[in-house]
Amino acid sequence: MPLFERILVVDDEPLILSLLTRVLARTKAEVIAVSSVEAALAALDTGVDLVVTDIQIAGRSGVEVARAAAQRRPAPPVIAISAYAEAADGLALGQAGVVAFVAKPFTANDILEVVEGLQFDRGFLSPYFI
């Protein structure tokens, strides 16, 4: 049984969403894929163990998703992904409780490496930046 049983993936780019869904399914987790902040907030209410979210989602921010995840108990770790991250985003993401950042473009191995690292460090989450 995987440590992360339910993974929420949030991205408004259909190809990226599909890629992340396929890659994260390799971990044997149930992957919930959504393309909007609204759908992500609803999915958080169903309970998830890990969140992977784009920073820019159809005019909104993945920081909203990270903040909402941080308010859950237990709070799932959040991995942020983006091609357009700036220093200000990094500060906001850190304050929202994001534990890892992966820059686009990324490979399947980049994502799996971060997820596996978080599984290994689950008792003591340390930030990852790829």
C-alpha positions as CSV (number, residue, x, y, z in Angstrom):
1,M,0.0,0.0,0.0
2,P,1.4,3.4,-0.9
3,L,2.1,6.0,1.8
4,F,0.2,8.6,-0.3
5,E,-3.0,6.8,-1.0
6,R,-4.9,9.8,-2.6
7,I,-3.0,12.4,-4.6
8,L,-4.7,15.6,-5.8
9,V,-3.2,17.0,-9.0
10,V,-4.2,20.5,-10.1
11,D,-3.2,22.0,-13.5
12,D,-5.2,23.9,-16.1
13,E,-3.1,22.5,-19.0
14,P,-4.7,19.3,-20.1
15,L,-1.4,17.7,-21.3
16,I,0.4,18.4,-18.1
17,L,-2.6,17.2,-16.1
18,S,-2.7,14.0,-18.0
19,L,1.1,13.5,-17.7
20,L,1.1,14.1,-14.0
21,T,-1.9,11.7,-13.6
22,R,-0.2,8.9,-15.4
23,V,3.2,9.4,-13.7
24,L,1.7,9.6,-10.2
25,A,-0.5,6.5,-10.8
26,R,2.8,4.6,-10.9
27,T,3.0,5.1,-7.1
28,K,-0.2,3.0,-6.8
29,A,-2.1,5.9,-5.3
30,E,-5.5,7.0,-6.4
31,V,-5.0,10.2,-8.4
32,I,-7.7,12.9,-8.4
33,A,-7.0,15.2,-11.4
34,V,-8.7,18.6,-11.5
35,S,-8.2,21.7,-13.7
36,S,-9.4,24.6,-11.5
37,V,-8.9,26.0,-8.1
38,E,-12.6,25.6,-7.3
39,A,-12.5,21.9,-8.1
40,A,-9.2,21.5,-6.1
41,L,-10.9,23.1,-3.0
42,A,-13.8,20.7,-3.3
43,A,-11.4,17.7,-3.7
44,L,-9.5,18.7,-0.6
45,D,-12.8,18.3,1.3
46,T,-12.8,14.6,0.3
47,G,-9.4,14.0,2.0
48,V,-6.1,13.7,0.2
49,D,-2.6,12.7,1.3
50,L,-0.6,14.8,-1.2
51,V,-1.3,17.8,-3.4
52,V,0.6,18.6,-6.6
53,T,-0.5,22.0,-7.9
54,D,0.5,24.4,-10.7
55,I,1.1,28.0,-9.4
56,Q,-0.9,29.7,-12.1
57,I,-4.3,28.1,-12.7
58,A,-6.7,29.9,-15.1
59,G,-6.2,33.4,-13.7
60,R,-6.0,32.1,-10.1
61,S,-3.2,30.9,-7.9
62,G,-2.1,27.5,-6.7
63,V,-1.1,29.3,-3.5
64,E,-4.9,29.3,-2.7
65,V,-4.8,25.5,-3.0
66,A,-1.7,25.3,-0.8
67,R,-3.2,27.5,1.9
68,A,-6.5,25.5,1.9
69,A,-4.5,22.3,2.2
70,A,-2.5,23.7,5.1
71,Q,-5.8,24.2,7.0
72,R,-6.7,20.5,6.8
73,R,-5.9,18.1,9.6
74,P,-3.8,16.3,9.0
75,A,-2.4,18.8,6.4
76,P,-1.2,17.0,3.2
77,P,2.2,18.0,1.9
78,V,2.0,20.3,-1.2
79,I,4.3,20.2,-4.2
80,A,4.2,23.3,-6.4
81,I,5.0,23.3,-10.1
82,S,5.4,26.2,-12.5
83,A,7.2,27.5,-15.6
84,Y,6.8,31.1,-14.4
85,A,7.8,31.2,-10.7
86,E,9.4,34.4,-9.4
87,A,11.0,35.2,-6.1
88,A,7.7,36.6,-4.7
89,D,6.0,33.3,-5.6
90,G,8.6,31.4,-3.6
91,L,8.0,33.5,-0.5
92,A,4.2,33.1,-0.8
93,L,4.6,29.3,-1.4
94,G,6.8,28.9,1.6
95,Q,4.4,30.8,3.7
96,A,1.5,28.6,2.4
97,G,3.4,25.5,3.5
98,V,4.6,24.2,0.2
99,V,7.3,21.6,0.8
100,A,8.7,21.2,-2.7
101,F,8.9,23.1,-6.0
102,V,9.4,21.6,-9.4
103,A,10.1,23.8,-12.4
104,K,8.5,23.2,-15.8
105,P,9.6,21.6,-18.0
106,F,10.1,18.6,-15.8
107,T,10.5,14.9,-16.4
108,A,8.5,12.0,-15.0
109,N,11.5,11.1,-13.0
110,D,11.7,14.6,-11.5
111,I,8.2,14.3,-10.1
112,L,8.7,10.7,-8.9
113,E,11.9,11.6,-7.2
114,V,10.2,14.4,-5.2
115,V,7.2,12.2,-4.3
116,E,9.4,9.3,-3.2
117,G,11.6,11.7,-1.2
118,L,8.6,13.0,0.6
119,Q,7.4,9.5,1.3
120,F,10.9,8.7,2.8
121,D,10.9,11.9,4.8
122,R,7.2,11.8,5.8
123,G,8.1,11.9,9.5
124,F,10.2,15.0,8.9
125,L,9.3,17.0,5.8
126,S,12.1,19.0,4.4
127,P,11.8,21.2,1.3
128,Y,12.8,19.9,-2.1
129,F,13.5,22.2,-5.1
130,I,14.1,20.8,-8.6
